[in-house]
């Protein structure tokens, strides 16, 4: 049985998401630049809540499954990291090329974080259920909401950016597992 390479699988999953992100930029430009932090958090919540509903009911009336929603969580998570750096705008204020460069930078940071954590946790994600990723993502979103409600202030907890990166990484593990 061939050995699985987490870093390669992770990069392949992110490449699929990057392709979708690029195509949506072509269609819409970086219109997400107008999302305020709370709206972005709610968008992440909607996607994660839909995954949980589909997992619980096993039924989709829209006809889209769980995989595209995990991919959307990855892309919106990266948008969140960009918005943290740049702030929100009242109009589209960056080119598609600038948006893609930022996307690639943050995706690379997520790969680096996953590599370090995966080493320390000994590939534990492989033995987890996909539904656990969903629950952990929902927990991270709830934490983001609390931090936002406290104007970004924390006492001992990681900030919003760390939670976005964890959401991206759990969602990427979901994409990998669902594609197996």
ChimeraX attribute file (.defattr): number of C-alpha atoms within 10 A of each C-alpha:
attribute: neighborCount
match mode: 1-to-1
recipient: residues
	/A:1	3
	/A:2	4
	/A:3	5
	/A:4	8
	/A:5	8
	/A:6	16
	/A:7	14
	/A:8	11
	/A:9	16
	/A:10	19
	/A:11	17
	/A:12	15
	/A:13	20
	/A:14	25
	/A:15	14
	/A:16	12
	/A:17	21
	/A:18	19
	/A:19	11
	/A:20	16
	/A:21	22
	/A:22	18
	/A:23	12
	/A:24	14
	/A:25	18
	/A:26	11
	/A:27	10
	/A:28	12
	/A:29	18
	/A:30	23
	/A:31	16
	/A:32	18
	/A:33	21
	/A:34	17
	/A:35	19
	/A:36	16
	/A:37	18
	/A:38	13
	/A:39	11
	/A:40	18
	/A:41	20
	/A:42	14
	/A:43	17
	/A:44	26
	/A:45	20
	/A:46	15
	/A:47	21
	/A:48	26
	/A:49	17
	/A:50	18
	/A:51	23
	/A:52	19
	/A:53	14
	/A:54	16
	/A:55	16
	/A:56	10
	/A:57	9
	/A:58	11
	/A:59	12
	/A:60	14
	/A:61	7
	/A:62	6
	/A:63	6
	/A:64	11
	/A:65	16
	/A:66	21
	/A:67	18
	/A:68	15
	/A:69	21
	/A:70	28
	/A:71	24
	/A:72	21
	/A:73	27
	/A:74	29
	/A:75	22
	/A:76	22
	/A:77	27
	/A:78	24
	/A:79	23
	/A:80	26
	/A:81	22
	/A:82	19
	/A:83	20
	/A:84	14
	/A:85	11
	/A:86	10
	/A:87	14
	/A:88	18
	/A:89	15
	/A:90	10
	/A:91	12
	/A:92	14
	/A:93	15
	/A:94	13
	/A:95	12
	/A:96	16
	/A:97	13
	/A:98	12
	/A:99	20
	/A:100	16
	/A:101	12
	/A:102	17
	/A:103	20
	/A:104	16
	/A:105	13
	/A:106	18
	/A:107	24
	/A:108	14
	/A:109	13
	/A:110	24
	/A:111	20
	/A:112	13
	/A:113	16
	/A:114	22
	/A:115	16
	/A:116	11
	/A:117	13
	/A:118	15
	/A:119	11
	/A:120	10
	/A:121	10
	/A:122	9
	/A:123	13
	/A:124	11
	/A:125	16
	/A:126	13
	/A:127	7
	/A:128	13
	/A:129	11
	/A:130	19
	/A:131	14
	/A:132	14
	/A:133	22
	/A:134	23
	/A:135	16
	/A:136	16
	/A:137	25
	/A:138	20
	/A:139	15
	/A:140	20
	/A:141	21
	/A:142	16
	/A:143	17
	/A:144	23
	/A:145	19
	/A:146	15
	/A:147	17
	/A:148	17
	/A:149	11
	/A:150	10
	/A:151	9
	/A:152	12
	/A:153	14
	/A:154	13
	/A:155	6
	/A:156	6
	/A:157	11
	/A:158	13
	/A:159	16
	/A:160	24
	/A:161	18
	/A:162	16
	/A:163	21
	/A:164	26
	/A:165	24
	/A:166	20
	/A:167	29
	/A:168	27
	/A:169	24
	/A:170	24
	/A:171	28
	/A:172	28
	/A:173	23
	/A:174	26
	/A:175	26
	/A:176	20
	/A:177	16
	/A:178	12
	/A:179	9
	/A:180	5
